[in-house]
């Protein structure tokens, strides 16, 4: 009964969609377990680029079925637009292939309005959310006021629930933020229209997966965001509102730990993050520009969802060890190694200095993390173009040493290395 889990080991944007797409050819079901359309997964197939926000990356393969699990929050407008876009491009995304958990929660325009109002009200202390209503939707879920996807096949009940929901949020928008509020009738009408289209996608997701596991069907759990955005194990409060770590996969899909086989952590060959918060290895000079790119290419360091330029820095092995520990990683997939080509020397952070003392762990205290200074190990770089490499032996010696050093510093074998954005630009060592 194999279940493999793919998680991000940094602040998201590590290339999980790319790795999920790679592994999806071997599985029967790809299941998304957390987050909402604040995630952005990019898959490149030949000249075609697919940017997915809600639907699992495995959808672009013809074989696997795909599930949006109970741990996700779903904006019906975004989901339907994504389904239509895929079908227009020849990708089958009907209810025979795509499933939506009845227990997933819905995002509404009122959630989005609250998200925007709260970020504006924070001013200089803004968290840097994607303004997609993710946090307010999860807040409603935990306060037991949320709207579950099961309402999508009950249009009349959905309409009344949405109208009540919008009226309540309007009171908050007016009282706390001086906003006008939304039209409950108009929002409800729009959601009833989406319900007529999406109701047939609903499944009892835990039963669906349990039945599949009993039949020895192979399942790949796809996470969103990264370990350092986890609500408990990330750089709180600059985190997401869910659990993108491996434990979140079990809760977000309704399965137990006994079915897990591999936990694959995805890491960039350097480090990036979007939004506010501490970033020990961040670069600000010409080196940052080289790592980030100009934005002319879709795989440059600009957010898939927000379009914001990502903050960039050297690889941080302290972060990787933290991700290994809290996720129970069995292996690493290292992405964007090709971006490091052309550097004479490459730095890797192996420890921190905190108030004059060396520490080897990732501090959970925000104030401590803001004071740490990276302790670097300098490695020799390489000038060769490695985008054509398909075996480890094809790489320059320095690039192979870099991979070996990442494995040693993290305590986890590197089994997949991407050397370009295309599906075939990958080295397997599994």
SULFENMO-V582792 format. One record per run of one state. SS is the DSSP state (H for helix, E for strand, C for the rest). FROM is the first residue (numbers start at 1). TO is the last residue. If there is no record, write none. Layout:
BEGIN
SS_FROM_TO / SS_FROM_TO
END
This chain:
BEGIN
C_1_2 / E_3_8 / C_9_15 / H_16_24 / C_25_28 / E_29_32 / C_33_34 / E_35_35 / C_36_40 / E_41_45 / C_46_47 / E_48_52 / C_53_56 / H_57_60 / C_61_64 / E_65_68 / C_69_71 / E_72_75 / H_76_88 / C_89_97 / E_98_101 / C_102_104 / E_105_107 / C_108_108 / H_109_125 / C_126_133 / H_134_142 / C_143_147 / E_148_148 / H_149_153 / C_154_154 / H_155_177 / C_178_183 / H_184_201 / E_202_203 / C_204_204 / H_205_214 / C_215_218 / E_219_222 / C_223_226 / H_227_229 / C_230_245 / H_246_253 / C_254_256 / H_257_259 / E_260_268 / C_269_270 / E_271_273 / C_274_281 / E_282_282 / C_283_285 / H_286_292 / C_293_301 / E_302_302 / C_303_308 / E_309_309 / C_310_310 / E_311_313 / C_314_314 / E_315_316 / H_317_327 / C_328_330 / E_331_335 / C_336_336 / H_337_340 / C_341_344 / E_345_354 / C_355_356 / E_357_359 / C_360_365 / H_366_371 / C_372_372 / E_373_380 / C_381_391 / H_392_394 / C_395_396 / H_397_410 / C_411_413 / E_414_418 / C_419_421 / E_422_422 / C_423_425 / E_426_428 / C_429_430
END
